[in-house]
Amino acid sequence: MNSETLKSVEPVVPEDIARIVVSGKSYAHDDVIYPAFKWLRGNMPLGKAYLDEYDPIWLVTKYDDVMEISRDADTYKNGIHNVLLQTRESDEFTRKMMNGKIRSLNSLAFMDAHEHKTYRDITAKWFMPNLIKRYEQRIREIAKESVDEFFALGGECDFVKDFALYYPLRVIMDLIGIPREDEAIMLKLTQELFAGEDPDERREGVDLGPDAVARAWHATMMEFYDYFRGLSAERQKNPKDDLISLIANHRVDGERIDEAHEFDYYIAVATAGHDTTSTAASGGVLGLIQYPEQFDLLKSDIGLVDKFVTESIRWTTPIKHFMRTASRDVELRGQLIHKNDRLMLCYPSANRDPDRFTDPDAFVIDRRPNQHLAFGNGLHMCLGQHLARLDMRILFQELIPRLNSIELTGTPKFIEATFTSGLKTMPVRYTGG
């Protein structure tokens, strides 16, 4: 069957809707991206997008479908193709830089089966709740310090740039073993890695073009490598109780991990370990501002903080997508998915599916049930989810009792990015101390 015949029997997503979903700019505007997702859920919950710059992709927008794919790692693979959506030109650049491979990062999200288990096992126990809990006092010290700094700003600030970006960054740097004085370089490289599409955040010196995102990603990765090379060598000589020491000295079949896998592990933990948490934290505060009755509810009962954290993560959904590739012909929602077809798991859409969440666009801190998919599910459930929840719980246990009021003094702005996106700026005025 030729491609035109195939397209005629497939649910083909209208081009205007498809372009919204694959454009980083859309994720900076809730009034653009969420109506597109709503249209897809209602009219074409599993539709195929054909755009000249991209491989054909299935847009998966319903909660149950995203869950089914996530739980079936044998059928829907991460390692066959790029787990991130890129243009064909960016994928080709990645292959050129990676000796023919399409993998742009040797992290767990890009791995399948035995390889995934081998590398997940290195840190899996370290990230378990009972072991993470041993760092609670240290995290609380960082939270208290950060909240003190927040109130020292004088009642007005940019909640994102002056506060939310730094607390989770300091936590993850402390646990990984990165010196506090390198805070600025870690933040800069994280933003450049994840926000290559955003004109305010993208890496300088990278010419714009159809492969610009991949070129910026590669350049940032090489700078990360240069940074971690020295720390790794030092920890091999003088191990400490931190993640760099754990990974740098780990053996697989009696051999040290190769440099690419080792350094990419650091990069994945160091970047995702704070970027997504700051997104959820700042987004949760925006939710409290836009829904002041929820602020009053949390103020009256700080015991609701865990539910507030869960709702903040659902409502913001920091990671917007991951790709999967079908390893065989399979039926999904009555539609034949062919072997090697690519599927885009649209997490923000799944997390606002009205068949799963009542009044899904509202911010409701005591929402029940609230089994969101922001951390994924199945084999690729986020390794750091327990740390992220602990980070946020402690932060708001320290912040909310001291915060009497908070309001916007300008229009919040969001990062333009299809992979991870959240608030870029949020000017606020607040009282408390």
Secondary structure, DSSP 8 states (H G I E B T S, - for coil): --HHHHHHHS-B--HHHHHHHH-GGGGG-HHHHHHHHHHHHHH-SEEEE--TTS--EEEE-SHHHHHHHHH-TTTEESSSS-SS---HHHHHHHHHHTTT---S--SGGG--HHHHHHHHHHHTTTTSHHHHGGGHHHHHHHHHHHHHHHHTT-SEEEIIIIIITHHHHHHHHHHHT--GGGHHHHHHHHHHHH-TT-TTTS-TT---STTHHHHHHHHHHHHHHHHHHHHHHHHHHS--SSHHHHHHT-EETTEE--HHHHHHHHHHHHHHHHHHHHHHHHHHHHHHHHSHHHHHHHHH-GGGHHHHHHHHHHHH-SB-EEEEEESS-EEETTEEE-TT-EEEEEHHHHTT-TTTSSSTTS--TT-SS----TT--GGG--TTHHHHHHHHHHHHHHHGGGEEEEEESS--EE---SSB--EEE-EEEEEE-
